[in-house]
Amino acid sequence: MGNVNVTIRMDAELRKEATLLFKDLGLSLNQAVTLFVKQTVREQRIPFAIKRNMPNKTTREALKEIELMEQGKIPSKTYNDVDELFEDILDETIK
């Protein structure tokens, strides 16, 4: 069976990063794409999980805290300057 050309559009920076990674793995970008397509056909599915980027527990808790502050359910802190902010952060870290 003969080869055919396939044109793919992607962000230039993504292509650059992918090319460097695949080179380090001993593959060209073309070989990596072909490998992906072969694996997809072989497994009859995308060969990796596709899911939304979910924030971790700490980030979810911080987002919830912000939401409660915006609703006025818990007090929010204010600072007069950045030095005061960093002093408070350092104090909290030491505790």
Secondary structure, 3 states (H helix, E strand, C coil): CCCCCCCCCCCHHHHHHHHHHHHHCCCCHHHHHHHHHHHHHHHCCCCCCCCCCCCCHHHHHHHHHHHHHHCCCCCCCCCCCHHHHHHHHHHHHHC
